[in-house]
Amino acid sequence: MFFRNVPAVSALIADLMSFANKSIETNYNVRADQVSKQQVEEAQDILDQLANLIQLNLDVNHFNKRLLDLYQVIPRRMGNVREHLLQLIPKDTEGLQEVEEKLAEEQATLDVMRSQVELNKDEDQSDSQEVNLLRDLGLEVEEENDPAVIKKIKKQMHDRSEKHHLSLAF
C-alpha cells in the first residue's frame, strides 16, 4: 500500500485509514468514493454559515433548517434526526458553548469525509503511481528508535508507559 520500505509507518497509516473508513461507515449512508468534492464544499459552506449564526437567542428554527440541509448534502446515518438538532435557544455562554461543540463535531465528521474524498481523487489521478499520503499532506513520519527520546516519551507518560506498554513511537 503506502511506504513499502517502512513497515511501521505503513502500518500506522493503514490503521489511520481504517479508523477514517470506520468513521465514515458509522456517520454516513454513503462511501467516500460516492461523494464529490462539490458535495464536500457545499457541506463546508453550510457549516460556515451555521458558525456565523451562533449567538445568544439565535433563531433555532432557521439553525435547524440549515442543519437539515447539511445532513442532506452528504446523507448521514442517524436513528432519530431530532436528536441531532438544537432543542433549546442558547441563552448564556454555556448554551453557546454547547452549540459550538455540536458544530465542532460536525466539522470533524466532515473533515474525515473530506480527507477520504481527496485521497480517492488523488488515487484516480495517479494513473498507477503509488499515492504518497504523507507527501500529499505535507507530513513526515518515521519510527523513533533513539533510547533517549523513548525515555523522554515514557517520562511524559508517567506511570501510563508501564501500565499501557509503549510499543512504537513516531
C-alpha positions in Angstrom: 0.0 0.0 0.0 1.9 3.1 1.2 5.6 3.2 2.3 6.5 -0.4 1.5 10.0 0.3 2.7 8.9 1.5 6.2 6.7 -1.2 7.7 5.9 0.6 11.0 4.9 3.8 9.2 2.9 1.8 6.7 1.0 0.0 9.5 0.3 3.3 11.2 -1.1 4.9 8.0 -3.1 1.8 7.3 -4.6 1.9 10.8 -5.4 5.6 10.5 -7.1 4.9 7.1 -9.1 2.1 8.7 -10.3 4.4 11.5 -11.3 7.0 8.9 -13.3 4.5 6.9 -15.0 3.2 10.1 -15.9 6.7 11.0 -17.5 7.3 7.6 -19.3 4.0 7.8 -20.7 5.0 11.2 -21.7 8.5 10.3 -22.8 8.4 6.7 -25.1 6.4 4.4 -22.6 6.7 1.5 -19.0 5.7 1.0 -16.3 8.4 0.3 -16.0 7.2 -3.3 -19.7 8.1 -3.8 -19.1 11.7 -2.6 -17.9 14.5 -4.9 -15.6 17.4 -4.0 -18.5 19.7 -4.7 -20.7 18.0 -2.1 -17.9 18.4 0.5 -17.5 22.1 -0.4 -21.3 22.6 -0.2 -21.4 20.9 3.2 -18.5 23.1 4.3 -20.3 26.3 3.1 -23.3 25.3 5.2 -21.1 24.6 8.3 -19.5 28.1 7.8 -23.0 29.7 7.6 -24.1 27.8 10.7 -21.0 29.0 12.6 -21.9 32.6 11.6 -25.4 32.1 13.1 -24.2 31.3 16.6 -25.2 34.0 19.0 -27.3 34.3 22.1 -31.0 33.9 21.4 -30.4 32.5 17.9 -33.3 31.5 15.7 -33.4 27.8 16.4 -35.8 27.0 13.6 -33.6 28.6 11.0 -30.5 27.0 12.5 -32.1 23.6 12.5 -33.3 24.1 8.8 -29.6 24.7 7.9 -28.6 21.6 9.9 -31.1 19.5 7.9 -29.7 21.0 4.7 -26.2 19.9 5.9 -27.4 16.3 6.6 -28.9 16.1 3.1 -25.9 17.2 1.1 -24.0 14.1 2.2 -26.6 11.7 3.5 -26.0 11.0 7.2 -26.7 7.8 9.2 -29.0 8.8 12.1 -31.5 6.9 14.1 -33.6 9.9 15.1 -32.8 13.2 13.3 -34.3 15.2 16.1 -31.6 14.1 18.4 -29.1 15.9 16.1 -31.0 19.2 16.0 -30.9 22.0 18.6 -33.6 21.7 21.2 -33.2 24.9 23.1 -32.3 28.5 22.3 -28.8 29.3 23.8 -29.4 31.9 26.5 -25.9 32.0 28.0 -22.3 31.2 27.3 -22.8 27.6 28.4 -25.6 27.3 25.8 -23.4 28.9 23.2 -20.6 26.5 24.0 -22.9 23.5 23.5 -23.8 24.8 20.0 -20.1 25.4 19.2 -19.2 21.9 20.4 -22.0 20.5 18.2 -20.6 22.3 15.1 -17.1 21.2 16.0 -18.3 17.6 16.0 -19.9 18.1 12.6 -16.7 19.8 11.3 -14.6 16.8 12.5 -17.0 14.4 10.8 -16.9 16.3 7.6 -13.1 16.6 7.8 -12.8 12.8 7.8 -15.0 12.6 4.8 -13.1 15.4 3.0 -9.7 13.6 3.6 -11.1 10.3 2.1 -12.7 12.1 -0.9 -9.4 13.9 -1.6 -7.5 10.7 -1.2 -9.8 8.9 -3.7 -9.4 11.8 -6.1 -5.6 11.6 -5.8 -5.7 7.8 -6.4 -7.9 8.4 -9.5 -5.4 10.9 -10.9 -2.3 8.9 -10.1 -2.5 6.5 -13.0 -0.9 3.6 -11.3 1.6 5.8 -9.5 1.8 5.0 -5.8 -0.1 7.6 -3.8 2.1 9.0 -1.1 -0.3 10.2 1.6 2.3 11.8 3.8 3.8 13.8 0.9 0.3 14.9 -0.2 -0.4 16.1 3.4 3.0 17.7 3.8 3.9 15.4 6.6 6.9 13.3 7.5 6.6 10.3 9.8 9.3 8.0 10.8 9.7 5.4 13.6 11.6 6.7 16.6 14.3 4.4 17.9 16.5 6.7 19.9 16.6 5.4 23.5 16.9 9.0 24.9 13.8 10.1 23.0 11.9 6.9 24.1 12.9 7.5 27.7 11.6 11.1 27.4 8.3 9.9 26.0 7.9 7.4 28.8 8.7 10.1 31.4 5.9 12.3 29.8 3.5 9.3 30.1 4.3 9.0 33.8 3.1 5.7 35.1 1.0 5.0 32.0 4.0 3.9 30.0 4.3 0.8 32.2 0.6 0.2 32.6 -0.1 0.6 28.8 3.0 -0.7 27.2 4.6 1.8 24.7 5.1 -0.3 21.6 6.1 2.3 19.0 6.9 5.9 18.8 6.8 8.1 15.6 
